[in-house]
Amino acid sequence: MILVIIISILAILMMIIAILKFPTLRIKGFQTDTFYLPVLIGALILLIFPLFDKTELFNVITSNSSLNPLKILVLFICVSLMSIALDEAGFFNYIAYKFIVKFKSSQIKLFVALYFLISILTIFTSNDIVILTFTPFILYFSKRGNINPIPYLVMEFVAANTYSMILSIGNPTNIYLSSVFNITFLEYFLHMLVPGILTGIFTFGCVFILFYKKLKEPIQVFDVSKIELKNKLLCIISLIHLSLTTILLAISNYINLEMWIICLAFATSLMIFLIVYSIVKKNSYYILGSLRRVPYSLIPFILSMFTIIMALNSYGVFENIRNLIDNISNDKIKAIVYLISSDISCNILNNIPMTLAYGSILNGTTNMSFVYATIIGSNIGAMLTPIGALAGIMWLRILKHNNIKYSFLDFMKNGLILTASAFAAGIISILIMN
């Protein structure tokens, strides 16, 4: 057991070092993320040597249960693919451009308008896609308008990591916990709507107050080049696929279809359309562009972390943690402990490993408020430090590449305030849900 714990801790520590010090690796023109490599090596060591009984791991991966990580990966990758295809067709930049043109007379109007746009898009796509799409665009219009980009960048990051909790497809952590505990799409939405909106209101108020003085500054010149849809047909087709997927996910429990099957079917349909389009138009830009941006690194990362978690679980590590929390007799306080501890754990482990660990800690619980509290923590955990979520690392990487000064310390200073407001909203939500 001690050896398994040491290997697990070293793998996670090396993952954090990789995230902070050398996030990408380039070999002969091929570039890959590095965050998954330490945990992949750790998982392989655990699998190669007789350090734990692999029977349960094999049974789960080959099972038809909701705990199967392969199903969860298929669901997330397929939703991401459809969102990426929509972005490749120019949808997000086009909508953002329309908002900027309409509200460019005032920074405050522009700030509020973009906040609502980003929040709505995050709900129906995912936080990672929105952050990767909107960050370069915010940098672009800020430069053209000669305005400080930091308020808009922080607002975007906060909105994307707040409203991502409203639908189960908004964050890989949502997908995992809702799948493991057999929470339907509609049931999830009904329980997480109030926490999502309440957290959004609290955190928006904080961001607005933090940057109010900067937002009061007038926009001197705002010359933004006109942006059109790259491909109207592909935009419509992608939007239809994503919309129908969301609708069917909402009623999946009533039509007796698993969510991963729905997502796989529509993603496959969209890819077939893109392939045919590429052949007819002799233009492979959209199909290759979409496939190139899929977060493939999450596949070895989640499978490796799942292996590590199963190894630790075989020695009762998470059972001991659960027993410690179970000493709290009051369910409301216990839910608040899950909220706060999961948020803090995100910034030690990263949100995806944290979620896998808490899935084991929560195993067998009949009180779903503990699960929902953990889901809230897994989303808002991204606000405290960049380590909290992969989105934070990617976000800071884009800023550094564009010479925007926003350090780790700057992130934490604002993050402490934002996280405190998110905790307040989360605690109120827990008290309401209970």
ABEGO torsion letter per residue (X at the ends): XAAAAAAAAAAAAAAAAAAAABABBBBGGBBBBAAAAAAAAAAAAAAABBABBAAAAAAAAABABAABAAAAAAAAAAAAAAAAAAAAAGAAAAAAAAAAAAAAABAAAAAAAAAAAAAAAAAABBAAAAAAAAAAAAAAAAAAAGBBAAAAAAAAAAAAAAAAAABAAABAAAAAAAAAAGBBAAAAAAAAAAAAAAAAAAAAAAAAAAAAAAAABBBABBBBBBBBBABAAAAAAAAAAAAAAAAAAAAAAAAGBBAAAAAAAAAAAAAAAAAAAAAAAGBAAAAAAAAAABBAAAAAAAAAAAAAAAAAAAAGAAAAAAAAAAABABAAAAAAAAAAAAAAAAAAAEAAAAAAAAAAAABGBABAAAAAAAAAAAAAAAAABAAABAAAAAAAAAAAAAGBBBBAAAAAAAAAAAAAAAAAAAAAAAAAAX
